Amino acid sequence: DMVGEGLASVLELLCPIDTNNFKSGHSIRTTIDHLGCFVICRELKHLTIIGPRSSAQSLHHTLLTAIKSAF
């Protein structure tokens, strides 16, 4: 889960999600760093990203890199 301000800018670095139309309660299947993932918008400041367990470490690294780049 990712919680906080500015998550739209992080998502824009990670995947092709239209953040202007991504509202609370929406979910989408997309790719993040060549991995098939689901992104669930719990609230505007709370996202859940579900990816393959076998690639969890790689996905975590990708998320941290995007967060550092966005801020």
PDB file of N, CA, C, O and CB in Angstrom:
ATOM      1  N   ASP A   1       0.836  -1.181   0.000  1.00  0.00           N
ATOM      2  CA  ASP A   1       0.000   0.000   0.000  1.00  0.00           C
ATOM      3  C   ASP A   1       0.880   1.243   0.000  1.00  0.00           C
ATOM      4  O   ASP A   1       1.955   1.264   0.599  1.00  0.00           O
ATOM      5  CB  ASP A   1      -0.951  -0.001   1.211  1.00  0.00           C
ATOM      6  N   MET A   2       0.406   2.259  -0.674  1.00  0.00           N
ATOM      7  CA  MET A   2       1.073   3.555  -0.691  1.00  0.00           C
ATOM      8  C   MET A   2       0.076   4.581  -0.169  1.00  0.00           C
ATOM      9  O   MET A   2      -1.046   4.671  -0.669  1.00  0.00           O
ATOM     10  CB  MET A   2       1.587   3.929  -2.135  1.00  0.00           C
ATOM     11  N   VAL A   3       0.477   5.347   0.824  1.00  0.00           N
ATOM     12  CA  VAL A   3      -0.403   6.338   1.433  1.00  0.00           C
ATOM     13  C   VAL A   3       0.342   7.663   1.479  1.00  0.00           C
ATOM     14  O   VAL A   3       1.500   7.721   1.892  1.00  0.00           O
ATOM     15  CB  VAL A   3      -0.863   5.896   2.865  1.00  0.00           C
ATOM     16  N   GLY A   4      -0.331   8.729   1.051  1.00  0.00           N
ATOM     17  CA  GLY A   4       0.275  10.049   1.149  1.00  0.00           C
ATOM     18  C   GLY A   4      -0.116  10.964   0.009  1.00  0.00           C
ATOM     19  O   GLY A   4      -0.869  10.592  -0.890  1.00  0.00           O
ATOM     20  N   GLU A   5       0.415  12.162   0.072  1.00  0.00           N
ATOM     21  CA  GLU A   5       0.178  13.172  -0.950  1.00  0.00           C
ATOM     22  C   GLU A   5       1.041  12.896  -2.175  1.00  0.00           C
ATOM     23  O   GLU A   5       2.115  12.307  -2.052  1.00  0.00           O
ATOM     24  CB  GLU A   5       0.462  14.578  -0.398  1.00  0.00           C
ATOM     25  N   GLY A   6       0.590  13.308  -3.343  1.00  0.00           N
ATOM     26  CA  GLY A   6       1.393  13.258  -4.548  1.00  0.00           C
ATOM     27  C   GLY A   6       1.523  11.894  -5.195  1.00  0.00           C
ATOM     28  O   GLY A   6       2.459  11.673  -5.964  1.00  0.00           O
ATOM     29  N   LEU A   7       0.620  10.977  -4.912  1.00  0.00           N
ATOM     30  CA  LEU A   7       0.719   9.644  -5.497  1.00  0.00           C
ATOM     31  C   LEU A   7       0.481   9.651  -7.004  1.00  0.00           C
ATOM     32  O   LEU A   7       0.946   8.756  -7.710  1.00  0.00           O
ATOM     33  CB  LEU A   7      -0.268   8.715  -4.829  1.00  0.00           C
ATOM     34  N   ALA A   8      -0.236  10.646  -7.496  1.00  0.00           N
ATOM     35  CA  ALA A   8      -0.476  10.736  -8.939  1.00  0.00           C
ATOM     36  C   ALA A   8       0.838  10.906  -9.693  1.00  0.00           C
ATOM     37  O   ALA A   8       1.019  10.317 -10.759  1.00  0.00           O
ATOM     38  CB  ALA A   8      -1.424  11.906  -9.257  1.00  0.00           C
ATOM     39  N   SER A   9       1.746  11.696  -9.158  1.00  0.00           N
ATOM     40  CA  SER A   9       3.032  11.890  -9.835  1.00  0.00           C
ATOM     41  C   SER A   9       3.882  10.614  -9.801  1.00  0.00           C
ATOM     42  O   SER A   9       4.656  10.364 -10.725  1.00  0.00           O
ATOM     43  CB  SER A   9       3.803  13.050  -9.186  1.00  0.00           C
ATOM     44  N   VAL A  10       3.744   9.818  -8.757  1.00  0.00           N
ATOM     45  CA  VAL A  10       4.451   8.542  -8.687  1.00  0.00           C
ATOM     46  C   VAL A  10       3.884   7.573  -9.719  1.00  0.00           C
ATOM     47  O   VAL A  10       4.635   6.894 -10.418  1.00  0.00           O
ATOM     48  CB  VAL A  10       4.353   7.938  -7.268  1.00  0.00           C
ATOM     49  N   LEU A  11       2.552   7.511  -9.812  1.00  0.00           N
ATOM     50  CA  LEU A  11       1.912   6.626 -10.791  1.00  0.00           C
ATOM     51  C   LEU A  11       2.282   6.985 -12.221  1.00  0.00           C
ATOM     52  O   LEU A  11       2.463   6.104 -13.062  1.00  0.00           O
ATOM     53  CB  LEU A  11       0.407   6.672 -10.631  1.00  0.00           C
ATOM     54  N   GLU A  12       2.392   8.274 -12.494  1.00  0.00           N
ATOM     55  CA  GLU A  12       2.757   8.707 -13.845  1.00  0.00           C
ATOM     56  C   GLU A  12       4.151   8.227 -14.239  1.00  0.00           C
ATOM     57  O   GLU A  12       4.415   8.004 -15.420  1.00  0.00           O
ATOM     58  CB  GLU A  12       2.687  10.226 -13.946  1.00  0.00           C
ATOM     59  N   LEU A  13       5.037   8.068 -13.272  1.00  0.00           N
ATOM     60  CA  LEU A  13       6.375   7.545 -13.559  1.00  0.00           C
ATOM     61  C   LEU A  13       6.364   6.033 -13.760  1.00  0.00           C
ATOM     62  O   LEU A  13       7.211   5.496 -14.475  1.00  0.00           O
ATOM     63  CB  LEU A  13       7.333   7.909 -12.431  1.00  0.00           C
ATOM     64  N   LEU A  14       5.424   5.352 -13.142  1.00  0.00           N
ATOM     65  CA  LEU A  14       5.407   3.894 -13.136  1.00  0.00           C
ATOM     66  C   LEU A  14       4.639   3.252 -14.283  1.00  0.00           C
ATOM     67  O   LEU A  14       5.090   2.257 -14.851  1.00  0.00           O
ATOM     68  CB  LEU A  14       4.835   3.427 -11.867  1.00  0.00           C
ATOM     69  N   CYS A  15       3.486   3.812 -14.627  1.00  0.00           N
ATOM     70  CA  CYS A  15       2.598   3.120 -15.564  1.00  0.00           C
ATOM     71  C   CYS A  15       1.671   4.114 -16.269  1.00  0.00           C
ATOM     72  O   CYS A  15       1.519   5.253 -15.827  1.00  0.00           O
ATOM     73  CB  CYS A  15       1.767   2.049 -14.826  1.00  0.00           C
ATOM     74  N   PRO A  16       1.055   3.674 -17.370  1.00  0.00           N
ATOM     75  CA  PRO A  16       0.188   4.575 -18.152  1.00  0.00           C
ATOM     76  C   PRO A  16      -1.244   4.638 -17.618  1.00  0.00           C
ATOM     77  O   PRO A  16      -2.182   4.251 -18.315  1.00  0.00           O
ATOM     78  CB  PRO A  16       0.161   4.130 -19.605  1.00  0.00           C
ATOM     79  N   ILE A  17      -1.413   5.116 -16.406  1.00  0.00           N
ATOM     80  CA  ILE A  17      -2.749   5.277 -15.817  1.00  0.00           C
ATOM     81  C   ILE A  17      -3.150   6.737 -15.938  1.00  0.00           C
ATOM     82  O   ILE A  17      -2.367   7.633 -15.622  1.00  0.00           O
ATOM     83  CB  ILE A  17      -2.779   4.811 -14.319  1.00  0.00           C
ATOM     84  N   ASP A  18      -4.370   6.971 -16.396  1.00  0.00           N
ATOM     85  CA  ASP A  18      -4.901   8.330 -16.473  1.00  0.00           C
ATOM     86  C   ASP A  18      -5.285   8.766 -15.065  1.00  0.00           C
ATOM     87  O   ASP A  18      -6.386   8.472 -14.601  1.00  0.00           O
ATOM     88  CB  ASP A  18      -6.131   8.414 -17.448  1.00  0.00           C
ATOM     89  N   THR A  19      -4.395   9.455 -14.396  1.00  0.00           N
ATOM     90  CA  THR A  19      -4.615   9.817 -12.998  1.00  0.00           C
ATOM     91  C   THR A  19      -5.733  10.834 -12.814  1.00  0.00           C
ATOM     92  O   THR A  19      -6.270  10.962 -11.714  1.00  0.00           O
ATOM     93  CB  THR A  19      -3.345  10.359 -12.410  1.00  0.00           C
ATOM     94  N   ASN A  20      -6.093  11.558 -13.869  1.00  0.00           N
ATOM     95  CA  ASN A  20      -7.193  12.519 -13.762  1.00  0.00           C
ATOM     96  C   ASN A  20      -8.535  11.821 -13.604  1.00  0.00           C
ATOM     97  O   ASN A  20      -9.442  12.363 -12.973  1.00  0.00           O
ATOM     98  CB  ASN A  20      -7.224  13.424 -14.984  1.00  0.00           C
ATOM     99  N   ASN A  21      -8.671  10.630 -14.167  1.00  0.00           N
ATOM    100  CA  ASN A  21      -9.926   9.885 -14.089  1.00  0.00           C
ATOM    101  C   ASN A  21      -9.874   8.717 -13.118  1.00  0.00           C
ATOM    102  O   ASN A  21     -10.844   7.966 -13.014  1.00  0.00           O
ATOM    103  CB  ASN A  21     -10.299   9.381 -15.447  1.00  0.00           C
ATOM    104  N   PHE A  22      -8.775   8.545 -12.410  1.00  0.00           N
ATOM    105  CA  PHE A  22      -8.605   7.441 -11.461  1.00  0.00           C
ATOM    106  C   PHE A  22      -9.124   7.896 -10.114  1.00  0.00           C
ATOM    107  O   PHE A  22      -8.453   8.647  -9.406  1.00  0.00           O
ATOM    108  CB  PHE A  22      -7.109   6.987 -11.361  1.00  0.00           C
ATOM    109  N   LYS A  23     -10.309   7.446  -9.759  1.00  0.00           N
ATOM    110  CA  LYS A  23     -11.002   7.909  -8.555  1.00  0.00           C
ATOM    111  C   LYS A  23     -11.073   6.822  -7.493  1.00  0.00           C
ATOM    112  O   LYS A  23     -10.730   5.667  -7.748  1.00  0.00           O
ATOM    113  CB  LYS A  23     -12.406   8.381  -8.904  1.00  0.00           C
ATOM    114  N   SER A  24     -11.513   7.196  -6.320  1.00  0.00           N
ATOM    115  CA  SER A  24     -11.690   6.269  -5.214  1.00  0.00           C
ATOM    116  C   SER A  24     -12.618   5.126  -5.610  1.00  0.00           C
ATOM    117  O   SER A  24     -13.701   5.354  -6.148  1.00  0.00           O
ATOM    118  CB  SER A  24     -12.239   6.999  -3.989  1.00  0.00           C
ATOM    119  N   GLY A  25     -12.185   3.892  -5.340  1.00  0.00           N
ATOM    120  CA  GLY A  25     -12.979   2.720  -5.680  1.00  0.00           C
ATOM    121  C   GLY A  25     -12.643   2.106  -7.030  1.00  0.00           C
ATOM    122  O   GLY A  25     -13.113   1.011  -7.341  1.00  0.00           O
ATOM    123  N   HIS A  26     -11.845   2.786  -7.832  1.00  0.00           N
ATOM    124  CA  HIS A  26     -11.453   2.261  -9.137  1.00  0.00           C
ATOM    125  C   HIS A  26     -10.272   1.306  -8.993  1.00  0.00           C
ATOM    126  O   HIS A  26      -9.478   1.400  -8.057  1.00  0.00           O
ATOM    127  CB  HIS A  26     -11.097   3.411 -10.100  1.00  0.00           C
ATOM    128  N   SER A  27     -10.183   0.390  -9.944  1.00  0.00           N
ATOM    129  CA  SER A  27      -9.006  -0.478 -10.027  1.00  0.00           C
ATOM    130  C   SER A  27      -8.669  -0.663 -11.502  1.00  0.00           C
ATOM    131  O   SER A  27      -9.527  -0.517 -12.373  1.00  0.00           O
ATOM    132  CB  SER A  27      -9.256  -1.866  -9.320  1.00  0.00           C
ATOM    133  N   ILE A  28      -7.414  -0.984 -11.764  1.00  0.00           N
ATOM    134  CA  ILE A  28      -6.972  -1.148 -13.145  1.00  0.00           C
ATOM    135  C   ILE A  28      -5.837  -2.165 -13.176  1.00  0.00           C
ATOM    136  O   ILE A  28      -5.034  -2.262 -12.249  1.00  0.00           O
ATOM    137  CB  ILE A  28      -6.519   0.215 -13.758  1.00  0.00           C
ATOM    138  N   ARG A  29      -5.797  -2.912 -14.260  1.00  0.00           N
ATOM    139  CA  ARG A  29      -4.676  -3.830 -14.483  1.00  0.00           C
ATOM    140  C   ARG A  29      -3.708  -3.130 -15.426  1.00  0.00           C
ATOM    141  O   ARG A  29      -4.116  -2.590 -16.454  1.00  0.00           O
ATOM    142  CB  ARG A  29      -5.157  -5.220 -15.074  1.00  0.00           C
ATOM    143  N   THR A  30      -2.437  -3.141 -15.079  1.00  0.00           N
ATOM    144  CA  THR A  30      -1.429  -2.438 -15.851  1.00  0.00           C
ATOM    145  C   THR A  30      -0.085  -3.150 -15.707  1.00  0.00           C
ATOM    146  O   THR A  30       0.017  -4.179 -15.039  1.00  0.00           O
ATOM    147  CB  THR A  30      -1.322  -0.966 -15.399  1.00  0.00           C
ATOM    148  N   THR A  31       0.924  -2.598 -16.330  1.00  0.00           N
ATOM    149  CA  THR A  31       2.274  -3.122 -16.150  1.00  0.00           C
ATOM    150  C   THR A  31       3.127  -2.082 -15.431  1.00  0.00           C
ATOM    151  O   THR A  31       3.065  -0.888 -15.724  1.00  0.00           O
ATOM    152  CB  THR A  31       2.908  -3.506 -17.515  1.00  0.00           C
ATOM    153  N   ILE A  32       3.907  -2.562 -14.501  1.00  0.00           N
ATOM    154  CA  ILE A  32       4.872  -1.733 -13.790  1.00  0.00           C
ATOM    155  C   ILE A  32       6.207  -2.443 -13.920  1.00  0.00           C
ATOM    156  O   ILE A  32       6.384  -3.544 -13.398  1.00  0.00           O
ATOM    157  CB  ILE A  32       4.468  -1.505 -12.272  1.00  0.00           C
ATOM    158  N   ASP A  33       7.138  -1.821 -14.609  1.00  0.00           N
ATOM    159  CA  ASP A  33       8.471  -2.391 -14.824  1.00  0.00           C
ATOM    160  C   ASP A  33       8.379  -3.802 -15.423  1.00  0.00           C
ATOM    161  O   ASP A  33       9.047  -4.728 -14.962  1.00  0.00           O
ATOM    162  CB  ASP A  33       9.256  -2.428 -13.496  1.00  0.00           C
ATOM    163  N   HIS A  34       7.557  -3.943 -16.436  1.00  0.00           N
ATOM    164  CA  HIS A  34       7.341  -5.192 -17.176  1.00  0.00           C
ATOM    165  C   HIS A  34       6.659  -6.280 -16.355  1.00  0.00           C
ATOM    166  O   HIS A  34       6.701  -7.451 -16.731  1.00  0.00           O
ATOM    167  CB  HIS A  34       8.654  -5.711 -17.682  1.00  0.00           C
ATOM    168  N   LEU A  35       6.031  -5.910 -15.238  1.00  0.00           N
ATOM    169  CA  LEU A  35       5.312  -6.873 -14.410  1.00  0.00           C
ATOM    170  C   LEU A  35       3.824  -6.569 -14.461  1.00  0.00           C
ATOM    171  O   LEU A  35       3.428  -5.414 -14.309  1.00  0.00           O
ATOM    172  CB  LEU A  35       5.826  -6.845 -12.951  1.00  0.00           C
ATOM    173  N   GLY A  36       3.002  -7.570 -14.669  1.00  0.00           N
ATOM    174  CA  GLY A  36       1.558  -7.379 -14.635  1.00  0.00           C
ATOM    175  C   GLY A  36       1.110  -7.113 -13.211  1.00  0.00           C
ATOM    176  O   GLY A  36       1.368  -7.920 -12.318  1.00  0.00           O
ATOM    177  N   CYS A  37       0.439  -5.983 -12.989  1.00  0.00           N
ATOM    178  CA  CYS A  37       0.033  -5.574 -11.644  1.00  0.00           C
ATOM    179  C   CYS A  37      -1.396  -5.026 -11.668  1.00  0.00           C
ATOM    180  O   CYS A  37      -1.918  -4.632 -12.710  1.00  0.00           O
ATOM    181  CB  CYS A  37       1.010  -4.513 -11.078  1.00  0.00           C
ATOM    182  N   PHE A  38      -2.000  -5.017 -10.491  1.00  0.00           N
ATOM    183  CA  PHE A  38      -3.276  -4.346 -10.287  1.00  0.00           C
ATOM    184  C   PHE A  38      -3.023  -3.139  -9.403  1.00  0.00           C
ATOM    185  O   PHE A  38      -2.278  -3.221  -8.427  1.00  0.00           O
ATOM    186  CB  PHE A  38      -4.339  -5.305  -9.653  1.00  0.00           C
ATOM    187  N   VAL A  39      -3.644  -2.017  -9.747  1.00  0.00           N
ATOM    188  CA  VAL A  39      -3.576  -0.811  -8.919  1.00  0.00           C
ATOM    189  C   VAL A  39      -4.993  -0.499  -8.483  1.00  0.00           C
ATOM    190  O   VAL A  39      -5.883  -0.321  -9.315  1.00  0.00           O
ATOM    191  CB  VAL A  39      -2.926   0.406  -9.693  1.00  0.00           C
ATOM    192  N   ILE A  40      -5.200  -0.434  -7.172  1.00  0.00           N
ATOM    193  CA  ILE A  40      -6.520  -0.178  -6.593  1.00  0.00           C
ATOM    194  C   ILE A  40      -6.470   1.150  -5.865  1.00  0.00           C
ATOM    195  O   ILE A  40      -5.597   1.375  -5.027  1.00  0.00           O
ATOM    196  CB  ILE A  40      -6.958  -1.326  -5.630  1.00  0.00           C
ATOM    197  N   CYS A  41      -7.399   2.020  -6.183  1.00  0.00           N
ATOM    198  CA  CYS A  41      -7.494   3.329  -5.523  1.00  0.00           C
ATOM    199  C   CYS A  41      -8.484   3.204  -4.369  1.00  0.00           C
ATOM    200  O   CYS A  41      -9.697   3.224  -4.580  1.00  0.00           O
ATOM    201  CB  CYS A  41      -7.941   4.456  -6.535  1.00  0.00           C
ATOM    202  N   ARG A  42      -7.972   3.077  -3.166  1.00  0.00           N
ATOM    203  CA  ARG A  42      -8.836   2.989  -1.973  1.00  0.00           C
ATOM    204  C   ARG A  42      -9.447   4.362  -1.671  1.00  0.00           C
ATOM    205  O   ARG A  42     -10.649   4.486  -1.437  1.00  0.00           O
ATOM    206  CB  ARG A  42      -8.027   2.470  -0.736  1.00  0.00           C
ATOM    207  N   GLU A  43      -8.606   5.367  -1.681  1.00  0.00           N
ATOM    208  CA  GLU A  43      -8.971   6.775  -1.541  1.00  0.00           C
ATOM    209  C   GLU A  43      -7.988   7.538  -2.402  1.00  0.00           C
ATOM    210  O   GLU A  43      -7.055   6.941  -2.940  1.00  0.00           O
ATOM    211  CB  GLU A  43      -8.942   7.266  -0.026  1.00  0.00           C
ATOM    212  N   LEU A  44      -8.167   8.823  -2.546  1.00  0.00           N
ATOM    213  CA  LEU A  44      -7.261   9.593  -3.387  1.00  0.00           C
ATOM    214  C   LEU A  44      -5.838   9.613  -2.850  1.00  0.00           C
ATOM    215  O   LEU A  44      -4.898   9.857  -3.606  1.00  0.00           O
ATOM    216  CB  LEU A  44      -7.765  10.999  -3.527  1.00  0.00           C
ATOM    217  N   LYS A  45      -5.666   9.361  -1.566  1.00  0.00           N
ATOM    218  CA  LYS A  45      -4.337   9.364  -0.964  1.00  0.00           C
ATOM    219  C   LYS A  45      -3.919   7.972  -0.497  1.00  0.00           C
ATOM    220  O   LYS A  45      -2.997   7.843   0.309  1.00  0.00           O
ATOM    221  CB  LYS A  45      -4.298  10.333   0.203  1.00  0.00           C
ATOM    222  N   HIS A  46      -4.591   6.922  -0.996  1.00  0.00           N
ATOM    223  CA  HIS A  46      -4.292   5.552  -0.558  1.00  0.00           C
ATOM    224  C   HIS A  46      -4.444   4.606  -1.747  1.00  0.00           C
ATOM    225  O   HIS A  46      -5.552   4.375  -2.231  1.00  0.00           O
ATOM    226  CB  HIS A  46      -5.231   5.117   0.618  1.00  0.00           C
ATOM    227  N   LEU A  47      -3.326   4.067  -2.208  1.00  0.00           N
ATOM    228  CA  LEU A  47      -3.319   3.125  -3.329  1.00  0.00           C
ATOM    229  C   LEU A  47      -2.797   1.772  -2.864  1.00  0.00           C
ATOM    230  O   LEU A  47      -1.921   1.690  -2.003  1.00  0.00           O
ATOM    231  CB  LEU A  47      -2.458   3.665  -4.498  1.00  0.00           C
ATOM    232  N   THR A  48      -3.346   0.723  -3.444  1.00  0.00           N
ATOM    233  CA  THR A  48      -2.848  -0.626  -3.226  1.00  0.00           C
ATOM    234  C   THR A  48      -2.313  -1.137  -4.549  1.00  0.00           C
ATOM    235  O   THR A  48      -2.993  -1.055  -5.572  1.00  0.00           O
ATOM    236  CB  THR A  48      -3.960  -1.568  -2.659  1.00  0.00           C
ATOM    237  N   ILE A  49      -1.104  -1.661  -4.537  1.00  0.00           N
ATOM    238  CA  ILE A  49      -0.514  -2.244  -5.743  1.00  0.00           C
ATOM    239  C   ILE A  49      -0.295  -3.720  -5.476  1.00  0.00           C
ATOM    240  O   ILE A  49       0.373  -4.105  -4.516  1.00  0.00           O
ATOM    241  CB  ILE A  49       0.832  -1.532  -6.139  1.00  0.00           C
ATOM    242  N   ILE A  50      -0.871  -4.538  -6.345  1.00  0.00           N
ATOM    243  CA  ILE A  50      -0.756  -5.988  -6.212  1.00  0.00           C
ATOM    244  C   ILE A  50       0.025  -6.508  -7.406  1.00  0.00           C
ATOM    245  O   ILE A  50      -0.355  -6.289  -8.557  1.00  0.00           O
ATOM    246  CB  ILE A  50      -2.161  -6.671  -6.116  1.00  0.00           C
ATOM    247  N   GLY A  51       1.114  -7.194  -7.121  1.00  0.00           N
ATOM    248  CA  GLY A  51       1.957  -7.733  -8.180  1.00  0.00           C
ATOM    249  C   GLY A  51       2.328  -9.171  -7.885  1.00  0.00           C
ATOM    250  O   GLY A  51       1.936  -9.709  -6.849  1.00  0.00           O
ATOM    251  N   PRO A  52       3.078  -9.803  -8.777  1.00  0.00           N
ATOM    252  CA  PRO A  52       3.469 -11.203  -8.582  1.00  0.00           C
ATOM    253  C   PRO A  52       4.407 -11.373  -7.387  1.00  0.00           C
ATOM    254  O   PRO A  52       5.363 -10.617  -7.212  1.00  0.00           O
ATOM    255  CB  PRO A  52       4.138 -11.741  -9.843  1.00  0.00           C
ATOM    256  N   ARG A  53       4.117 -12.356  -6.594  1.00  0.00           N
ATOM    257  CA  ARG A  53       4.902 -12.597  -5.376  1.00  0.00           C
ATOM    258  C   ARG A  53       6.361 -12.922  -5.705  1.00  0.00           C
ATOM    259  O   ARG A  53       7.271 -12.534  -4.972  1.00  0.00           O
ATOM    260  CB  ARG A  53       4.282 -13.744  -4.564  1.00  0.00           C
ATOM    261  N   SER A  54       6.568 -13.624  -6.793  1.00  0.00           N
ATOM    262  CA  SER A  54       7.938 -14.014  -7.153  1.00  0.00           C
ATOM    263  C   SER A  54       8.802 -12.810  -7.540  1.00  0.00           C
ATOM    264  O   SER A  54      10.029 -12.909  -7.561  1.00  0.00           O
ATOM    265  CB  SER A  54       7.907 -15.014  -8.306  1.00  0.00           C
ATOM    266  N   SER A  55       8.168 -11.683  -7.844  1.00  0.00           N
ATOM    267  CA  SER A  55       8.906 -10.472  -8.226  1.00  0.00           C
ATOM    268  C   SER A  55       8.727  -9.353  -7.212  1.00  0.00           C
ATOM    269  O   SER A  55       8.913  -8.181  -7.541  1.00  0.00           O
ATOM    270  CB  SER A  55       8.458  -9.993  -9.599  1.00  0.00           C
ATOM    271  N   ALA A  56       8.370  -9.700  -5.992  1.00  0.00           N
ATOM    272  CA  ALA A  56       8.062  -8.691  -4.969  1.00  0.00           C
ATOM    273  C   ALA A  56       9.242  -7.767  -4.687  1.00  0.00           C
ATOM    274  O   ALA A  56       9.062  -6.557  -4.551  1.00  0.00           O
ATOM    275  CB  ALA A  56       7.633  -9.371  -3.681  1.00  0.00           C
ATOM    276  N   GLN A  57      10.441  -8.324  -4.599  1.00  0.00           N
ATOM    277  CA  GLN A  57      11.613  -7.499  -4.298  1.00  0.00           C
ATOM    278  C   GLN A  57      11.894  -6.511  -5.429  1.00  0.00           C
ATOM    279  O   GLN A  57      12.214  -5.350  -5.175  1.00  0.00           O
ATOM    280  CB  GLN A  57      12.845  -8.386  -4.055  1.00  0.00           C
ATOM    281  N   SER A  58      11.775  -6.963  -6.656  1.00  0.00           N
ATOM    282  CA  SER A  58      11.992  -6.090  -7.810  1.00  0.00           C
ATOM    283  C   SER A  58      10.927  -4.997  -7.877  1.00  0.00           C
ATOM    284  O   SER A  58      11.241  -3.839  -8.150  1.00  0.00           O
ATOM    285  CB  SER A  58      11.991  -6.910  -9.110  1.00  0.00           C
ATOM    286  N   LEU A  59       9.670  -5.361  -7.630  1.00  0.00           N
ATOM    287  CA  LEU A  59       8.582  -4.386  -7.646  1.00  0.00           C
ATOM    288  C   LEU A  59       8.761  -3.360  -6.532  1.00  0.00           C
ATOM    289  O   LEU A  59       8.540  -2.168  -6.747  1.00  0.00           O
ATOM    290  CB  LEU A  59       7.226  -5.091  -7.506  1.00  0.00           C
ATOM    291  N   HIS A  60       9.155  -3.808  -5.355  1.00  0.00           N
ATOM    292  CA  HIS A  60       9.396  -2.902  -4.230  1.00  0.00           C
ATOM    293  C   HIS A  60      10.498  -1.902  -4.571  1.00  0.00           C
ATOM    294  O   HIS A  60      10.366  -0.709  -4.295  1.00  0.00           O
ATOM    295  CB  HIS A  60       9.772  -3.699  -2.965  1.00  0.00           C
ATOM    296  N   HIS A  61      11.568  -2.383  -5.162  1.00  0.00           N
ATOM    297  CA  HIS A  61      12.670  -1.504  -5.575  1.00  0.00           C
ATOM    298  C   HIS A  61      12.185  -0.475  -6.598  1.00  0.00           C
ATOM    299  O   HIS A  61      12.541   0.701  -6.512  1.00  0.00           O
ATOM    300  CB  HIS A  61      13.834  -2.334  -6.165  1.00  0.00           C
ATOM    301  N   THR A  62      11.387  -0.906  -7.551  1.00  0.00           N
ATOM    302  CA  THR A  62      10.848   0.005  -8.569  1.00  0.00           C
ATOM    303  C   THR A  62       9.974   1.077  -7.936  1.00  0.00           C
ATOM    304  O   THR A  62      10.062   2.247  -8.307  1.00  0.00           O
ATOM    305  CB  THR A  62      10.042  -0.774  -9.616  1.00  0.00           C
ATOM    306  N   LEU A  63       9.131   0.687  -6.982  1.00  0.00           N
ATOM    307  CA  LEU A  63       8.261   1.655  -6.301  1.00  0.00           C
ATOM    308  C   LEU A  63       9.084   2.671  -5.516  1.00  0.00           C
ATOM    309  O   LEU A  63       8.808   3.869  -5.579  1.00  0.00           O
ATOM    310  CB  LEU A  63       7.283   0.931  -5.359  1.00  0.00           C
ATOM    311  N   LEU A  64      10.072   2.216  -4.791  1.00  0.00           N
ATOM    312  CA  LEU A  64      10.921   3.142  -4.025  1.00  0.00           C
ATOM    313  C   LEU A  64      11.675   4.100  -4.934  1.00  0.00           C
ATOM    314  O   LEU A  64      11.809   5.281  -4.613  1.00  0.00           O
ATOM    315  CB  LEU A  64      11.915   2.364  -3.165  1.00  0.00           C
ATOM    316  N   THR A  65      12.162   3.614  -6.051  1.00  0.00           N
ATOM    317  CA  THR A  65      12.877   4.464  -6.994  1.00  0.00           C
ATOM    318  C   THR A  65      11.945   5.548  -7.553  1.00  0.00           C
ATOM    319  O   THR A  65      12.340   6.708  -7.672  1.00  0.00           O
ATOM    320  CB  THR A  65      13.468   3.616  -8.140  1.00  0.00           C
ATOM    321  N   ALA A  66      10.722   5.169  -7.891  1.00  0.00           N
ATOM    322  CA  ALA A  66       9.758   6.141  -8.429  1.00  0.00           C
ATOM    323  C   ALA A  66       9.378   7.181  -7.384  1.00  0.00           C
ATOM    324  O   ALA A  66       9.235   8.362  -7.700  1.00  0.00           O
ATOM    325  CB  ALA A  66       8.497   5.425  -8.931  1.00  0.00           C
ATOM    326  N   ILE A  67       9.218   6.746  -6.149  1.00  0.00           N
ATOM    327  CA  ILE A  67       8.877   7.680  -5.070  1.00  0.00           C
ATOM    328  C   ILE A  67      10.005   8.690  -4.876  1.00  0.00           C
ATOM    329  O   ILE A  67       9.753   9.889  -4.755  1.00  0.00           O
ATOM    330  CB  ILE A  67       8.603   6.917  -3.748  1.00  0.00           C
ATOM    331  N   LYS A  68      11.238   8.212  -4.847  1.00  0.00           N
ATOM    332  CA  LYS A  68      12.395   9.120  -4.686  1.00  0.00           C
ATOM    333  C   LYS A  68      12.508  10.087  -5.854  1.00  0.00           C
ATOM    334  O   LYS A  68      12.883  11.244  -5.667  1.00  0.00           O
ATOM    335  CB  LYS A  68      13.700   8.315  -4.555  1.00  0.00           C
ATOM    336  N   SER A  69      12.189   9.624  -7.056  1.00  0.00           N
ATOM    337  CA  SER A  69      12.262  10.485  -8.251  1.00  0.00           C
ATOM    338  C   SER A  69      11.161  11.532  -8.258  1.00  0.00           C
ATOM    339  O   SER A  69      11.372  12.658  -8.709  1.00  0.00           O
ATOM    340  CB  SER A  69      12.173   9.642  -9.523  1.00  0.00           C
ATOM    341  N   ALA A  70       9.988  11.165  -7.761  1.00  0.00           N
ATOM    342  CA  ALA A  70       8.844  12.093  -7.776  1.00  0.00           C
ATOM    343  C   ALA A  70       8.973  13.196  -6.743  1.00  0.00           C
ATOM    344  O   ALA A  70       8.413  14.278  -6.917  1.00  0.00           O
ATOM    345  CB  ALA A  70       7.555  11.337  -7.537  1.00  0.00           C
ATOM    346  N   PHE A  71       9.712  12.932  -5.660  1.00  0.00           N
ATOM    347  CA  PHE A  71       9.822  13.912  -4.598  1.00  0.00           C
ATOM    348  C   PHE A  71      11.254  14.335  -4.469  1.00  0.00           C
ATOM    349  O   PHE A  71      11.577  15.168  -3.622  1.00  0.00           O
ATOM    350  CB  PHE A  71       9.298  13.362  -3.275  1.00  0.00           C
TER     351      PHE A  71
END
